[in-house]
Amino acid sequence: MLTPVPSQRTYASRSRTLFRYKYEFCLTGFVKTGEKNLKQLIEGHGGKIPERYQDVLFKTNQKAVVIATPISWRKRKFMQAVACGIPVVHTDWIKDCIEAGHVIPYDGYRVPIGYSVTTRKFECLPPKELQIFEGFSFGIASDVAQMSKLEAKDKAKLMAFILKACGAEAVYENLSTRNSINVDVILCDEYTPTCRYYEKMRHIPAKDFQWVTECMILQQFLNPEEPAFEPLRVGSEDVSAASAEIGDSDNTTLKLHKGELVMADIAGSVVDHYLLFNVCEILSIHMSGRKDEGLQSKRKDCKESRVILRVGILKREPYNPELSKPFVKVLDISSFEVKRRVVAISKEDYSQLKYKDESIFSLEDSP
């Protein structure tokens, strides 16, 4: 993962107390060395970075600010910040504050808050206090089979935090068929017996967790009765997300999501610059035992993988940050051809940025 962290020695600051008493920082999305350098830079100019992110990320904290990479929008700290209405900004804001000798506005330095499957683009809405779940109660099913109990509990706690921060009247984290609790919506990424019971016997809509984040990203309540954001049926080969090993230098395991943008080495050739890779939108994800002989990709050294991605290649010129639709080509690739995640925002939003980042592209839809 690239980390656009400015080096502290680059700047001769006019004040070593620039951020003192004004801000409490939280960092997310950086590799260890990048995070260490960024911490030194912030603390060297009076900034405070508490050990526990929970001491920063709460709704009434007017001093809170999150410094993040654009591709870290699915991470816990990032999502909790958005739910609390806390600004999430690029590292260049730190650099430019130091160069200016005073704190500058966030305008133009915010990073996209997440990908919307409804609008099919990354949204750049400014942070605000959200009450989108006000008056509604939610139950989170815990009888999952496709993930560990620890992972399920961790995900439930994150969703509960977001729901409560956005005004939910009540959230029950361990809902089961044994409970006699009345809720308005039941939530789970997997269609469990509890989901079936509440949906069939109590006529309560069941939604996956992406419905929660979609509401947060769009800053509006989406009708849970609409036929979308359904929990995954166990045994389905087509999934909305899957963890897979990718083909970067570290063979990193990423959780890839439908609708997400990735850089992929479709040709399988040695390239001189990452901007020469294809930028692709993940159209669907298939969990399968198929071998790579059936793939349309030209790569010769692909390993056998259970995760197959159907992607649409976006139109672009080499070394150019501008993307456009319709797709140049739609094909199936292995997760090993993926190099990294990227983000694409509208041309209008891109023109408002006061920073440049290797992970951000502009996207123009076809007329």
N, C-alpha and C positions, 0 to 999 in steps of 0.2 A: 504494500500500500504506500503510495506516495504521500509525503507529509510536507506541505508547504510552510515550514516553520522558519521564520527569519532568524539569522544568527545574531546573538546579542552584541557581538563586537562590531557589527555593521553600523550600529547607531551610537552616536555620542549624545545621550539624552540631556535635555536641558534641566530635567528634574528627576531625581530618584524617588520622589514622592508622588509621582503622577497619578497613580491609582489608589494611593493610601486613603483608607476610610471611605472610599467611594464605591468600591466594587468587591464582590465575592465571586471568584471565578470557579468554573468547573470545566474540565477538559474531556473530550471524547473523540475517538476515532483515530488517534495517533499511535504510531509504533513507539516502543519504549524510548528510543534515543530521541525521537522528535518531541515526545511529551516532556522528557527531561530538559531539553533545550528551551522549550516554551515556558516551562515552569520557572527556569532561571531568569528568563527575560521578564516575565510578569512580576516575579518577586523582587527582581532587581530594580523595578520601578514602583515599588510600594504596594503591589497587588497582593491580595490574600487568597490562598487556595486551601480551603479546609480539607482535612484528611478524609472526612466523610461527605460524600456528595449529598447525603440526606440533610446535612446541615446547610445546604445552599438551595436545593430545589424544593421550595414550597411557595405557595401562592402569594403570601404576603411579603416575601423577601424582595424589596425594591432595589436591593444592591446586586442581585444575582445576574450573572451573564455567563452563557456557555460558549466556549470557543470550540468549534467543531470542524471536521472535514465534511465536504458536501455529501460524501457517500456513507456517512455514519447515521443517516436519518432513522434507521431501524434500531439503533442502540438505545438501551434503557435511559441513559442520562438525557439523550437528545429528545426522546419521546416525552419524558416527564417534564422537560423544560417547555416544550410546545403546549402540553396540557395545562401548565401553570401560567402560560402567557409570558414566559421568560425569554428575552432575546437570545437567539442562537446566531453567532456571527463568525466570520472567517478570520483567520490569523492576521490577515492584512490590516484589520482594524487596529490590532495591537501595534503593528509596525507603524501605521500612519499616525496614530495618536502620539507615539514616541517622536516621530519625525516632526510633527506639528508643535510638540511641546505642551499640548493641552488635549483634553479629551474631546473627541469629535463625535458627531451624531452617528447612529447605527445605519442610517439610510445609505443604501448601496453596498453595505457590507454583510447583510444577512444572507445566510445560505438557504437554499430551498428546503421547505419543511417536510416534503415527502411526495411520493408518487400517488396520484389519484387514479384508481381504475375506472372511475366515472368519467373524468375529463380526459383520461389517457395522457396526462402530462404531469410534470413536477410542478407543484404549486409554490408560489412565493408570497403568500399572504403574510402581512405583518402580524406579530404576536398580539394577542388580546386575551382578556379574561373570558373564558368560555363557560356558558351555562347551558350547553346544548342538551344535556341529559337531565335537566331539572324536572322533577316530578315523576321520574321513571325509576323503577327498581329492576335489578338485574340478578340473575343467578348464573354462576359459573360451574359447569359440570366438571367433576373430577374423576369420573370413571373411564379414563382414557386407556387405550391399549397400545397406541403407536408411539408413545414416548414414556420416559421414566417418570416416576412419581415426583422426583425432585424437579425435573424440567417442567412438568405440568404445574407444580406448585409455584415455581418461579414466574411462569407466564401468567398464571392467575393473579398473582400479586401485582404484576405490572399493569394488567388490564384493570384491576380493582383501583389502583392508584389513578389511572387515567379517568375512569368513570367518575370517581369521587371528586377529582380535581375539576371535572367538567360539569359538576352539579348534580350527579346521581343522588336520588333520595336514599337508596339502600343498595348494597352489593353483598351477595351471599356467595362465598368462595368455594364452598364444598357442597353444592347442591346435588342431591341424589333422589332416587325414587322413594326413599324412606322419609324424605322431608315433606312436610305439609305446608311449605312456604309458597305464598302467592307472589309471583314476579311478573313483570311486563315482557321481559325478553330473557331467553336462556342463551348462554354463550359457550361455545367450545369449538376448537378447530377440527374436532372429530365428531362424527354423528354417533353418539353413545346411547346406551339404553336409557339414560336419564333424559337426553334430548328427545328420544322417541316417545317416552312417557309423557313429558310435558307438552310436546307438540300434538300427539294423537289424543291423549286423554283430557288435557286441559286447554288445548287449542292456543298454546303459547308459541310465538315464533322463535325458531332456533337460528342463530346467526353465528358465523365464525368470528374470530378476533379481528380480522381485517375490517369487518364492518365498524368496529369501534375506532380503529385508526383512520378509516376513511371519513367518518364523521368529524374526527378531530382535524384532519388535514383540510377538509372543505369548510370547517367551522360551521357546520349545520347538522341537524338531526335528519338522518335518512330513514324513510319509512321501513320499519323492520318487516312489514307484511309483503313488501315487494320481493319477487323471486330472484334474489341475488345474494351473494355472500353466504352461501349455504355451507354448513360444516361438511368436511370430507367424509365420504362413505368409505368405510374400511374395505380394502380389496380393490379399490379403483386404481387403474394404471395411470390415469390422468390426474395430476395433483396441481395445486396452486403454488406449492413451494416444496423444495427438496434440498437437503444438504448434499454437497458433492465436492469432490476434489477437483480443483481447477489446474490449468497448465501454466501457472506462474512459476517463478524460480524456486519458490518454497513449497510447491504443491499444496497450497493452502486449501483448507476445506471451508467453503462458503455455503450459506443458505441462499439459494437462488429462488427468485420469486417471479411468477407470471407478471408480465407488464414491465419488468425491470429492464434497464439498458445495460449491456455489457460490451466490452471490447473482446473480440475473438479473432484468433489467427486462422481464418478460414482456409487460406491458401496453403498453410503449413510451411511457408518459406521463411528464410531468415530475413528479417527486416532491420533497418537501421534506426527506426524511431517508432515509438509506440503509436504515434498519430497515424501511422500507415495501416494499423490494424482496422478491421471492419467494426463499425458500431452497429450492434444488433438489438432489436427488441425481442424479448422472450415472449412468444405468442402462446406457447403451451409447454408443459413439462410432463414427461412420461417416465414412469418407473417401470423398467422392463429388463428382461434378460437378453435382449437383442444384442447381437454383436455388431461391430462397427462396419462390417462389409456392406450393410444395408444403408449406411449413411450416404448422403449426397456430397459430403465434404470431401475435399481432395487430400486431406492430411493423411500421411502414410503411417505415422508412428503412433496413432491413437491406441490407447489401451482399452480393454473391454470395460464397459461401464453400464451400470443399471440406470443412470440418469441421462435421458436423451432430451435435448431441447429443440423445439421447433422455433426457429427465429426468422425474423424479417430483417434483411440488411438495409440499413438506411443509406440514402444517397449522400455522398460527400466527396470532396476533393482532398487529396493528401495534404496534411499539415493545416487543414482548414477546420475551424471549430463549428462551422455551419452544417447542419443536417437537414434533410428534407424527405418527405414522403411524396408519392407512394414508394413502397419498398422496391429496391432494385431486384431482390430475389428472396424467396422464402424457401428454407431448407432445414433439414435436421442435422444437428451437430452433437458431438459429445461434450460433456462438461469439461473435458481436458483441453478443449480448444479455447475455452474462456480464459482471458488474462486478468481481467479486473472489472469491477463495476464502474459505471459512469452515470452522469446525470445530464438530462437535456431539459432546458426551459424555453419558454417562448422567446421569440426575437425581441419582443418588447421588454420582457423582464431582463433578458441578457444585456440589452443596451443600458439598463439602469445600474448595472454592477460597476463598482469602483475598484474591483479586483479581477484578476485573471487566475483561473485555476485549471490545471490539466484535466480535471475530472468533470468540468462543466462545458457542455456544448449548447448551442442554440438550435432550436428545431422549428422548422416551418412546415406546417401541414399542407397537404395537397389541397388546391382550391375545391 
